[in-house]
Amino acid sequence: MIKKAHTLFFIFSLFGFLSINAQRVSEQFKKHWFDGNAEISSYSLEQSRYGEIRDGSAVLIFVTEDFLNKEQVKANQKSKTTIPIIKSNRTKKFLTGIYPYSIMSSSFSAIKSPQNIVKSSASIQEWCGLSYLQINKREKQLEITSHSYFEGEADQNFKIAENRTEDELWNLIRMGPQNLPLGEIKLVPSLESSRLNHKEIRAHQALAEMNQKEKTTVYTITYHELKRSIAIEFNTAFPHFIEGWVEKNIGKGAAYVSTAKKIHTERRQYWRENNNASKQYRVPFKLDLNEK
């Protein structure tokens, strides 16, 4: 495991990506991520829910922003009190029989301190009701807010000890895979999986592994107690585009495996493209074809 991790670190260095730390951010990183655009990627989705596979679509959006760390919100403008962050918005849409599911997760990570998640949130909407969860990192603790229509999950506010979170790993891949934790670790599972599976939000023991393929690398997290794993495949070369992922409820068979495969990626200022004429820009992403 240690030998494999060192080998992958060397490979990433060969592609010219410098480690992100408080002293230096690579020119390559700045040129790509601070060009004023967001990166949008669409995916064909096969989502497991209630023991059946549902066809759907997923979207990953990565963008850098100025962030007010005290208030933990996006800043209207850069100032002495803001920090640069990378934000990932991850969405899923699929049908369960007659009714639809819509899921969105957002994670904010400080660019100059890639070991630290700043904030994470998730929402799930379907015809039975909606759920919302949020994690804020403050003073070496994770503050949890939970709202749900399910008994036992509604209107909760509590704190847990600071730990790494699964949701931040998507950002770490993009900032520099050499920063990903490996081996036996404690990790807070994704807010989406915690709520969909009605699990208590806390850190669990997990095994983190990294395996190189021809041009891509697969980062896998396996939760022993939860019997769940997620494997994220990304380009080994910078900027480490995410090609897809596979999420499994281990031991339950093919009906409990969710898979996403990339369709299309573009960098755009999508927030400016909000008139009816801009619907044409959706075509290459093939989202409407997969939202059935």
C-alpha positions as CSV (number, residue, x, y, z in Angstrom):
1,M,0.0,0.0,0.0
2,I,2.8,2.5,1.0
3,K,4.8,1.6,-2.1
4,K,1.7,2.1,-4.3
5,A,1.0,5.5,-2.7
6,H,4.6,6.7,-3.3
7,T,4.4,5.6,-6.9
8,L,1.2,7.5,-7.6
9,F,2.6,10.6,-5.9
10,F,5.6,10.4,-8.3
11,I,3.3,10.0,-11.3
12,F,1.3,13.1,-10.3
13,S,4.5,15.1,-9.9
14,L,5.6,14.1,-13.4
15,F,2.5,15.7,-14.8
16,G,3.6,19.0,-13.3
17,F,1.2,19.4,-10.5
18,L,2.8,21.1,-7.4
19,S,1.4,20.2,-4.0
20,I,-1.1,22.8,-2.7
21,N,-0.1,24.3,0.6
22,A,-0.2,27.5,2.6
23,Q,3.0,28.8,0.8
24,R,2.4,28.0,-2.8
25,V,-0.3,27.2,-5.4
26,S,1.0,26.1,-8.8
27,E,0.8,28.3,-11.8
28,Q,-0.8,25.4,-13.6
29,F,-3.6,25.3,-11.0
30,K,-4.1,29.0,-11.0
31,K,-4.3,29.2,-14.8
32,H,-6.9,26.5,-15.0
33,W,-9.1,27.2,-11.9
34,F,-9.0,31.0,-11.8
35,D,-10.0,31.7,-15.4
36,G,-13.5,32.9,-14.4
37,N,-15.3,29.8,-15.5
38,A,-16.9,26.8,-13.8
39,E,-16.4,23.3,-14.9
40,I,-19.6,21.4,-15.8
41,S,-19.6,17.6,-16.4
42,S,-22.6,15.4,-17.1
43,Y,-22.9,11.7,-16.4
44,S,-25.3,8.9,-17.3
45,L,-26.5,7.5,-14.0
46,E,-27.6,4.0,-12.9
47,Q,-28.8,4.6,-9.4
48,S,-29.8,1.9,-7.0
49,R,-32.9,2.6,-4.9
50,Y,-35.2,0.2,-3.1
51,G,-33.4,-2.8,-4.6
52,E,-33.8,-1.7,-8.3
53,I,-31.6,0.1,-10.7
54,R,-33.0,3.5,-11.9
55,D,-31.8,5.3,-15.0
56,G,-31.0,9.0,-14.5
57,S,-28.5,11.7,-14.8
58,A,-25.8,13.3,-12.7
59,V,-23.9,16.6,-12.9
60,L,-20.7,17.7,-11.2
61,I,-19.8,21.4,-11.1
62,F,-16.5,22.6,-9.8
63,V,-15.7,26.3,-9.4
64,T,-13.4,28.5,-7.3
65,E,-15.0,31.3,-5.2
66,D,-14.1,33.9,-2.6
67,F,-15.5,32.7,0.8
68,L,-16.3,34.4,4.1
69,N,-14.9,31.9,6.6
70,K,-16.6,33.3,9.6
71,E,-20.1,33.4,8.0
72,Q,-19.3,30.4,5.9
73,V,-21.0,31.7,2.7
74,K,-19.9,32.8,-0.7
75,A,-18.6,36.4,-0.6
76,N,-20.0,39.1,-2.9
77,Q,-16.5,40.3,-3.6
78,K,-12.9,39.5,-2.6
79,S,-11.6,41.3,0.5
80,K,-9.1,40.9,3.3
81,T,-11.6,38.7,5.2
82,T,-12.2,36.2,2.4
83,I,-10.4,33.0,1.5
84,P,-10.2,31.2,-1.8
85,I,-12.1,27.9,-1.9
86,I,-13.0,25.3,-4.4
87,K,-16.7,24.3,-4.4
88,S,-18.2,21.2,-5.8
89,N,-21.9,20.9,-6.6
90,R,-23.0,17.3,-7.3
91,T,-26.6,16.6,-8.5
92,K,-28.6,13.5,-9.3
93,K,-32.0,13.1,-10.9
94,F,-33.8,9.8,-11.3
95,L,-37.3,8.3,-11.0
96,T,-38.5,5.7,-8.6
97,G,-41.7,4.4,-10.2
98,I,-44.2,7.3,-10.5
99,Y,-42.2,9.8,-8.5
100,P,-38.9,11.6,-9.0
101,Y,-35.8,12.0,-6.8
102,S,-33.6,15.1,-6.9
103,I,-30.4,15.1,-4.9
104,M,-27.8,17.9,-4.5
105,S,-24.6,18.0,-2.5
106,S,-22.3,21.0,-2.0
107,S,-18.8,20.9,-0.5
108,F,-16.4,23.8,0.1
109,S,-12.7,23.3,0.6
110,A,-10.0,25.9,1.4
111,I,-7.5,25.9,-1.5
112,K,-4.5,26.7,0.7
113,S,-5.4,24.2,3.3
114,P,-6.5,21.1,1.4
115,Q,-6.7,18.9,4.5
116,N,-9.6,20.9,5.8
117,I,-13.3,20.9,4.7
118,V,-14.9,24.3,5.4
119,K,-18.6,23.4,4.8
120,S,-20.7,20.7,3.3
121,S,-24.4,20.3,2.7
122,A,-26.9,18.0,1.0
123,S,-30.6,18.1,0.1
124,I,-32.9,15.3,-1.0
125,Q,-36.3,16.0,-2.5
126,E,-39.0,13.4,-3.5
127,W,-42.7,13.3,-3.3
128,C,-42.8,11.9,0.3
129,G,-40.9,14.9,1.5
130,L,-37.5,16.6,1.7
131,S,-34.4,16.4,3.8
132,Y,-31.5,18.9,4.4
133,L,-28.2,18.4,6.1
134,Q,-25.2,20.7,6.7
135,I,-21.8,20.4,8.2
136,N,-19.8,23.4,9.3
137,K,-16.2,23.1,10.6
138,R,-15.6,25.4,13.5
139,E,-13.0,25.3,16.3
140,K,-11.9,21.7,15.6
141,Q,-15.4,20.4,15.6
142,L,-18.0,19.6,13.0
143,E,-21.3,21.2,13.7
144,I,-24.2,19.2,12.2
145,T,-27.6,20.6,11.2
146,S,-30.3,18.1,10.1
147,H,-33.9,18.6,8.9
148,S,-36.0,15.7,7.7
149,Y,-39.6,14.6,7.4
150,F,-38.6,11.2,9.0
151,E,-39.1,10.6,12.7
152,G,-35.9,10.6,14.6
153,E,-34.1,12.8,11.9
154,A,-36.0,16.1,12.2
155,D,-34.6,19.4,13.4
156,Q,-31.3,18.3,15.0
157,N,-28.3,20.4,15.9
158,F,-25.3,18.6,17.4
159,K,-21.5,18.5,17.3
160,I,-19.0,15.7,16.6
161,A,-15.3,15.6,16.8
162,E,-13.4,16.9,13.8
163,N,-12.7,14.2,11.2
164,R,-12.2,13.9,7.4
165,T,-15.4,13.7,5.4
166,E,-16.2,11.7,2.3
167,D,-17.8,14.8,0.7
168,E,-14.5,16.7,0.7
169,L,-12.6,14.0,-1.2
170,W,-14.2,15.1,-4.5
171,N,-12.5,18.5,-4.0
172,L,-9.2,16.9,-2.9
173,I,-9.1,14.9,-6.1
174,R,-9.2,18.1,-8.2
175,M,-6.8,20.0,-6.0
176,G,-4.2,17.3,-5.9
177,P,-4.7,13.5,-5.5
178,Q,-1.4,13.3,-3.5
179,N,-3.4,14.9,-0.7
180,L,-5.9,12.1,-0.5
181,P,-5.7,10.0,2.7
182,L,-4.7,6.3,2.3
183,G,-4.9,3.2,4.4
184,E,-7.1,2.8,7.5
185,I,-8.7,6.1,8.3
186,K,-11.8,7.5,10.1
187,L,-14.2,9.2,7.8
188,V,-17.6,10.8,8.0
189,P,-19.7,9.2,5.1
190,S,-21.3,11.4,2.5
191,L,-24.4,13.3,3.8
192,E,-26.3,11.9,0.8
193,S,-25.6,8.3,1.8
194,S,-26.2,8.9,5.5
195,R,-29.7,10.3,4.9
196,L,-30.7,7.8,2.1
197,N,-29.7,4.9,4.3
198,H,-31.0,6.6,7.5
199,K,-27.6,6.3,9.3
200,E,-26.3,8.3,12.2
201,I,-23.9,11.1,11.1
202,R,-20.6,10.2,12.6
203,A,-17.1,9.0,11.7
204,H,-16.6,5.4,10.7
205,Q,-13.5,3.3,10.2
206,A,-12.7,3.0,6.5
207,L,-10.0,1.7,4.1
208,A,-8.8,4.1,1.5
209,E,-7.0,2.6,-1.6
210,M,-5.6,4.1,-4.8
211,N,-5.0,2.0,-7.9
212,Q,-3.7,3.2,-11.3
213,K,-5.1,2.1,-14.6
214,E,-3.6,3.1,-18.0
215,K,-4.5,6.8,-18.0
216,T,-6.8,7.0,-14.9
217,T,-6.6,6.4,-11.2
218,V,-9.3,4.8,-9.0
219,Y,-9.7,6.0,-5.5
220,T,-11.8,3.6,-3.4
221,I,-13.2,4.1,0.1
222,T,-14.6,1.0,1.9
223,Y,-16.6,1.3,5.1
224,H,-16.2,-1.9,7.1
225,E,-19.2,-1.5,9.5
226,L,-21.5,0.1,6.9
227,K,-20.7,-2.5,4.2
228,R,-20.5,0.2,1.7
229,S,-17.9,1.4,-0.8
230,I,-17.4,4.1,-3.3
231,A,-14.8,4.1,-6.1
232,I,-14.1,7.4,-7.9
233,E,-12.2,7.2,-11.2
234,F,-10.3,10.3,-12.4
235,N,-7.7,11.2,-14.9
236,T,-4.2,10.8,-13.5
237,A,-3.0,13.9,-15.4
238,F,-3.9,17.4,-14.2
239,P,-6.6,18.7,-13.9
240,H,-7.8,15.2,-12.8
241,F,-11.2,15.2,-14.5
242,I,-13.6,12.8,-12.8
243,E,-14.6,10.1,-15.3
244,G,-17.2,8.3,-13.1
245,W,-17.8,6.4,-9.9
246,V,-19.3,3.2,-8.6
247,E,-21.1,3.0,-5.3
248,K,-21.9,-0.4,-3.7
249,N,-23.8,-1.8,-0.8
250,I,-21.4,-4.7,-0.4
251,G,-22.8,-8.2,-0.4
252,K,-26.3,-7.3,-1.7
253,G,-25.7,-7.9,-5.4
254,A,-26.0,-6.0,-8.7
255,A,-29.3,-4.4,-7.7
256,Y,-27.5,-2.4,-5.0
257,V,-24.7,-1.0,-7.2
258,S,-24.9,2.6,-8.5
259,T,-22.7,3.6,-11.5
260,A,-22.0,7.0,-13.2
261,K,-20.1,7.4,-16.5
262,K,-19.1,10.8,-17.9
263,I,-20.8,12.1,-21.0
264,H,-19.4,15.6,-21.6
265,T,-17.4,18.3,-19.9
266,E,-17.2,22.1,-20.6
267,R,-15.9,25.2,-18.8
268,R,-18.6,27.9,-18.9
269,Q,-20.0,30.9,-17.0
270,Y,-23.3,29.2,-16.7
271,W,-24.7,31.7,-14.2
272,R,-24.8,34.2,-17.1
273,E,-26.6,31.8,-19.4
274,N,-30.1,31.9,-17.8
275,N,-32.3,33.1,-20.6
276,N,-34.4,30.8,-22.8
277,A,-32.0,31.0,-25.7
278,S,-29.3,29.4,-23.5
279,K,-31.2,26.1,-23.4
280,Q,-29.2,25.2,-26.5
281,Y,-26.1,24.9,-24.4
282,R,-27.6,21.9,-22.6
283,V,-27.6,19.7,-25.7
284,P,-24.0,18.3,-25.5
285,F,-24.6,17.3,-21.9
286,K,-27.5,15.0,-23.0
287,L,-29.2,15.6,-19.6
288,D,-32.7,15.5,-20.9
289,L,-32.1,12.2,-22.6
290,N,-31.1,10.6,-19.2
291,E,-33.8,12.1,-17.1
292,K,-36.5,9.7,-17.9
